[in-house]
Amino acid sequence: MGLAWLGIMLLLGCGACNGQGDATDAPTGTDPAPVEPEAPSAADFDADRAFNLLVAQCDFGPRVPGSLAHQECGDWLLAELAEHCDTAFPQPFTHRSTRAFPGQTFPMRNLIGIIEPAGGAKPDTREVVLLAHWDSRPFSDHDPDPTRRQEPVLGANDGASGVAVCLEIARALRLERPATRVIILLTDGEDFGISEPTLSEYFLGARHFVRNLSELDPKRGILLDMVGDKTLELGREHYSYGADPSLVERIWKKAADLGYEDVFGNTTYAVSDDHLPLIEAGIPTVDLIDWRPQVTRNYWHTTFDTPDKCSPDSLRAVGDVVLALLREGI
């Protein structure tokens, strides 16, 4: 965020104007000199850096499981987590496709980073999981051009935007610790499947995570998905509200406190997403997702989901709100 330049006021007493008295006498009836705003802290959310992280993911190409871009971007993301988290590790698994690519097996991996709270972890620490999916869709099935519907999706908004915010929050939290342990979870295989009643080949990484919690014990979660659109507007997602209405309202209250009412709007909708496996496993999770049919979704699952659709300002709104809540302890 740029700092506004403040003009310097020259204050002259009436006596000095008349050639009488000391020119250094304090004038009467004048307002105090303006105070310059504080410079941004290195521990603040840096929206430009987050946007660069979004672009960097897209520079690998579509992060489709089984591709070179998927392998290389996953390695890079894990290195980013290792740099800014106290602990970072992959959670590998394989998926044998039944519908999208029948009979084929794909290597996948969740990427996990852990940031300890101020003062270190305590036995009663309430862990929070902050998640986003890092894979991109294997086919552009909603593309307006039928000849391009077998091409993969680049996934600037649908994937890279949420990951970029998670990574930037991790960096900021390492510099100024949260009030509770934070698990950064980048899920794989969220967008792998094809439409069907059971959605059996979606949310693969989230499903694997809840089946293998081991020593991780998150009590609440926040999911970031499609949070980069230039005209971002988030609504209260139906399943999220049913699982944790108090957290939804706290997020919206914090957004209002920070001046982001235009981003955190009053619409409501229901979305099937990575939060559902967590909710079903007893981890109430709120999905922050822009699901307006005539705006964000006009390039959803198409070849047009590219960085030019996204904005640092949108990433900042989400990042500022979520970072503030994590530092307070949710």
QUINORJO-V667905 format. One record per residue. N is the residue number from 1. RES is the residue in one letter. SS is DSSP state (alpha for helix, beta for strand, coil for the rest). D_FIRST is the distance of its C-alpha to the first C-alpha in whole Angstrom. Layout:
N&RES&SS&D_FIRST, N&RES&SS&D_FIRST
//
This chain:
1&M&coil&0, 2&G&coil&4, 3&L&coil&7, 4&A&coil&10, 5&W&coil&13, 6&L&coil&16, 7&G&coil&19, 8&I&coil&22, 9&M&coil&25, 10&L&coil&28, 11&L&coil&30, 12&L&coil&34, 13&G&coil&37, 14&C&alpha&40, 15&G&alpha&42, 16&A&alpha&41, 17&C&alpha&40, 18&N&coil&44, 19&G&coil&45, 20&Q&coil&46, 21&G&coil&44, 22&D&coil&42, 23&A&coil&38, 24&T&coil&37, 25&D&coil&38, 26&A&coil&35, 27&P&coil&35, 28&T&coil&36, 29&G&coil&34, 30&T&coil&31, 31&D&coil&27, 32&P&coil&26, 33&A&coil&23, 34&P&coil&20, 35&V&coil&18, 36&E&coil&14, 37&P&coil&12, 38&E&coil&12, 39&A&coil&9, 40&P&coil&8, 41&S&coil&11, 42&A&coil&12, 43&A&coil&13, 44&D&coil&10, 45&F&coil&10, 46&D&coil&8, 47&A&alpha&8, 48&D&alpha&9, 49&R&alpha&11, 50&A&alpha&13, 51&F&alpha&13, 52&N&alpha&15, 53&L&alpha&17, 54&L&alpha&18, 55&V&alpha&19, 56&A&alpha&21, 57&Q&alpha&23, 58&C&alpha&24, 59&D&alpha&25, 60&F&coil&28, 61&G&coil&29, 62&P&coil&30, 63&R&coil&31, 64&V&coil&34, 65&P&coil&36, 66&G&coil&39, 67&S&coil&37, 68&L&alpha&36, 69&A&alpha&32, 70&H&alpha&33, 71&Q&alpha&34, 72&E&alpha&32, 73&C&alpha&28, 74&G&alpha&30, 75&D&alpha&31, 76&W&alpha&27, 77&L&alpha&26, 78&L&alpha&28, 79&A&alpha&27, 80&E&alpha&23, 81&L&alpha&25, 82&A&alpha&27, 83&E&alpha&24, 84&H&alpha&22, 85&C&coil&25, 86&D&coil&28, 87&T&beta&30, 88&A&beta&30, 89&F&beta&33, 90&P&beta&34, 91&Q&beta&36, 92&P&beta&38, 93&F&beta&41, 94&T&beta&42, 95&H&beta&43, 96&R&beta&46, 97&S&coil&45, 98&T&coil&48, 99&R&coil&46, 100&A&coil&44, 101&F&coil&45, 102&P&coil&49, 103&G&coil&50, 104&Q&coil&47, 105&T&beta&46, 106&F&beta&42, 107&P&beta&40, 108&M&beta&37, 109&R&beta&35, 110&N&beta&33, 111&L&beta&30, 112&I&beta&29, 113&G&beta&27, 114&I&beta&28, 115&I&beta&26, 116&E&coil&28, 117&P&coil&27, 118&A&coil&27, 119&G&coil&30, 120&G&coil&31, 121&A&coil&33, 122&K&coil&36, 123&P&coil&38, 124&D&coil&37, 125&T&coil&34, 126&R&coil&32, 127&E&beta&31, 128&V&beta&28, 129&V&beta&28, 130&L&beta&24, 131&L&beta&26, 132&A&beta&25, 133&H&beta&27, 134&W&coil&27, 135&D&coil&30, 136&S&coil&30, 137&R&coil&33, 138&P&coil&36, 139&F&coil&37, 140&S&coil&35, 141&D&coil&38, 142&H&coil&36, 143&D&coil&36, 144&P&coil&37, 145&D&coil&39, 146&P&alpha&42, 147&T&alpha&42, 148&R&alpha&39, 149&R&coil&39, 150&Q&coil&40, 151&E&coil&37, 152&P&coil&34, 153&V&coil&31, 154&L&coil&28, 155&G&coil&26, 156&A&alpha&22, 157&N&alpha&22, 158&D&alpha&25, 159&G&alpha&25, 160&A&alpha&22, 161&S&alpha&19, 162&G&alpha&20, 163&V&alpha&21, 164&A&alpha&18, 165&V&alpha&16, 166&C&alpha&19, 167&L&alpha&19, 168&E&alpha&15, 169&I&alpha&16, 170&A&alpha&19, 171&R&alpha&17, 172&A&alpha&15, 173&L&alpha&19, 174&R&alpha&21, 175&L&alpha&19, 176&E&coil&19, 177&R&coil&22, 178&P&coil&23, 179&A&coil&26, 180&T&coil&28, 181&R&coil&28, 182&V&beta&26, 183&I&beta&28, 184&I&beta&25, 185&L&beta&28, 186&L&beta&27, 187&T&beta&30, 188&D&coil&32, 189&G&coil&35, 190&E&coil&33, 191&D&coil&33, 192&F&coil&37, 193&G&coil&39, 194&I&coil&41, 195&S&coil&41, 196&E&coil&44, 197&P&coil&45, 198&T&coil&44, 199&L&coil&41, 200&S&coil&43, 201&E&coil&41, 202&Y&coil&37, 203&F&coil&35, 204&L&alpha&37, 205&G&alpha&35, 206&A&alpha&34, 207&R&alpha&38, 208&H&alpha&39, 209&F&alpha&36, 210&V&alpha&38, 211&R&alpha&41, 212&N&coil&40, 213&L&coil&39, 214&S&coil&41, 215&E&coil&39, 216&L&coil&36, 217&D&coil&36, 218&P&beta&33, 219&K&beta&33, 220&R&beta&31, 221&G&beta&28, 222&I&beta&25, 223&L&beta&25, 224&L&beta&22, 225&D&beta&24, 226&M&coil&22, 227&V&coil&19, 228&G&coil&17, 229&D&beta&19, 230&K&coil&17, 231&T&coil&18, 232&L&coil&18, 233&E&coil&21, 234&L&beta&22, 235&G&beta&26, 236&R&beta&28, 237&E&beta&30, 238&H&alpha&33, 239&Y&alpha&34, 240&S&alpha&31, 241&Y&alpha&32, 242&G&alpha&36, 243&A&alpha&35, 244&D&alpha&33, 245&P&alpha&32, 246&S&alpha&31, 247&L&alpha&28, 248&V&alpha&27, 249&E&alpha&27, 250&R&alpha&25, 251&I&alpha&22, 252&W&alpha&22, 253&K&alpha&23, 254&K&alpha&19, 255&A&alpha&18, 256&A&alpha&19, 257&D&alpha&18, 258&L&coil&14, 259&G&coil&15, 260&Y&coil&15, 261&E&coil&19, 262&D&coil&18, 263&V&coil&18, 264&F&beta&20, 265&G&beta&23, 266&N&beta&27, 267&T&beta&28, 268&T&beta&31, 269&Y&beta&32, 270&A&coil&34, 271&V&coil&33, 272&S&coil&34, 273&D&coil&32, 274&D&coil&32, 275&H&alpha&32, 276&L&alpha&35, 277&P&alpha&37, 278&L&alpha&35, 279&I&alpha&36, 280&E&alpha&40, 281&A&coil&40, 282&G&coil&39, 283&I&coil&35, 284&P&beta&33, 285&T&beta&30, 286&V&beta&28, 287&D&beta&27, 288&L&beta&23, 289&I&beta&24, 290&D&coil&24, 291&W&coil&27, 292&R&coil&28, 293&P&coil&31, 294&Q&coil&30, 295&V&coil&26, 296&T&alpha&25, 297&R&alpha&29, 298&N&alpha&30, 299&Y&coil&29, 300&W&coil&29, 301&H&coil&32, 302&T&coil&32, 303&T&coil&31, 304&F&coil&28, 305&D&coil&26, 306&T&coil&24, 307&P&alpha&20, 308&D&alpha&20, 309&K&alpha&20, 310&C&beta&17, 311&S&coil&13, 312&P&alpha&10, 313&D&alpha&9, 314&S&alpha&13, 315&L&alpha&13, 316&R&alpha&10, 317&A&alpha&12, 318&V&alpha&15, 319&G&alpha&13, 320&D&alpha&12, 321&V&alpha&16, 322&V&alpha&18, 323&L&alpha&16, 324&A&alpha&17, 325&L&alpha&20, 326&L&alpha&21, 327&R&alpha&21, 328&E&alpha&23, 329&G&coil&25, 330&I&coil&26
//
